[in-house]
Amino acid sequence: MSTGPRGMKIGSLDRIRPALSRGREAEERAMWRGMGDAWTAMSTIISGIVVWGGIGYGLDRLLGTRPVLFAIGAMVGNFAAVFLVYKKSMKQDAPTGAPSKQDAPTGAPSKRGGA
C-alpha cells in the first residue's frame, strides 16, 4: 500500500478517526444530558419518602400507633415528591417565549374597532 503526504497509508482510517471521535463525543454528550434530571427526580422521591416516613415513624413511637402513621407518612411523602418532580418537569418543558398570565387579554375593548 502506498503512503500519503503525511506518511499515512492511503485508504487507512487514521485520516478520519478524529472526525469520527468528535461525532461520537457529541452523541455521548446528548445521550447523558438528561441524567442530571433523572438523578434529581430519584433523590427527590427517595427524600420525600424517607422524611415523611420518618415523621410518621416518630409520631407512631410517640403515640403508640405503630405502623399506621409511618405508612401514611411514607405515602404522603411519595405523592408530594412525585408532585414536585412533575411541577419541575412542566416548568422546564414550558417554552421560553410562551405568553404569561400577565400577557393574556383582559377583555378591554380593542382600539381597532370604531366604537
C-alpha positions in Angstrom: 0.0 0.0 0.0 1.3 3.5 -0.8 1.6 6.3 1.7 0.1 9.8 1.5 1.7 13.2 2.1 1.7 12.8 5.9 3.1 9.4 5.9 -0.3 7.7 6.5 -1.4 4.8 4.4 -3.8 5.8 1.7 -7.2 4.3 2.5 -6.5 3.9 6.2 -8.9 5.1 8.9 -6.2 7.2 10.5 -7.3 10.2 8.4 -11.0 10.1 9.5 -10.6 8.9 13.2 -10.5 12.5 14.6 -13.8 13.3 12.8 -15.4 10.1 14.0 -14.4 10.7 17.6 -15.8 14.3 17.5 -19.1 12.9 16.3 -19.1 10.2 18.9 -18.4 12.7 21.7 -21.3 14.9 20.7 -23.5 11.8 20.5 -22.4 10.7 24.0 -23.0 14.2 25.4 -26.5 14.2 24.1 -27.1 10.8 25.5 -26.0 11.8 29.0 -27.7 15.2 29.0 -30.8 14.1 30.9 -29.0 12.1 33.6 -28.8 15.0 36.0 -32.6 15.5 35.8 -33.1 11.8 36.4 -30.9 11.7 39.5 -32.6 14.8 40.8 -36.0 13.3 40.4 -35.0 10.0 42.0 -33.4 11.7 45.0 -36.4 13.9 45.5 -38.7 10.9 45.6 -36.5 9.0 47.9 -36.1 12.0 50.2 -39.8 12.6 50.4 -40.5 9.0 51.4 -37.7 9.0 54.0 -38.5 12.4 55.5 -42.3 11.9 55.7 -42.0 8.3 56.6 -39.5 9.3 59.4 -42.0 11.9 60.7 -44.7 9.2 60.7 -42.4 6.8 62.5 -41.6 9.3 65.2 -45.3 10.1 65.7 -46.0 6.4 65.8 -43.5 5.9 68.6 -44.8 8.9 70.4 -48.5 8.0 70.2 -48.1 4.2 70.2 -49.9 3.6 66.9 -47.1 1.5 65.5 -47.3 1.2 61.7 -50.2 3.4 60.9 -48.7 6.9 60.8 -45.4 5.6 59.3 -47.4 4.2 56.3 -49.4 7.3 55.9 -46.2 9.5 56.1 -44.4 7.4 53.5 -47.4 7.6 51.1 -47.7 11.4 51.7 -44.0 11.8 51.1 -44.2 9.7 47.9 -47.2 11.7 46.5 -45.7 15.0 47.4 -42.3 14.2 45.9 -43.9 12.9 42.6 -45.9 16.2 42.5 -42.8 18.2 42.9 -41.0 16.3 40.2 -44.0 16.8 37.9 -44.1 20.5 38.6 -40.4 20.9 38.0 -40.6 18.9 34.7 -43.5 21.1 33.5 -41.6 24.2 34.4 -38.6 23.0 32.3 -40.7 21.9 29.4 -42.5 25.2 29.1 -41.4 27.2 26.0 -39.5 30.4 26.9 -41.5 32.6 24.6 -44.9 31.5 25.9 -47.2 34.3 27.0 -47.7 34.5 30.7 -50.9 35.2 32.5 -50.0 38.8 32.6 -49.9 39.0 28.8 -53.4 37.4 28.5 -56.1 39.7 27.1 -58.2 41.3 29.8 -61.4 41.9 27.9 -60.7 45.6 27.3 -62.1 46.9 24.0 -59.6 47.0 21.2 -58.5 50.2 19.6 -59.1 48.8 16.1 -62.8 48.8 16.0 -64.5 52.2 15.8 -66.9 52.3 18.8 
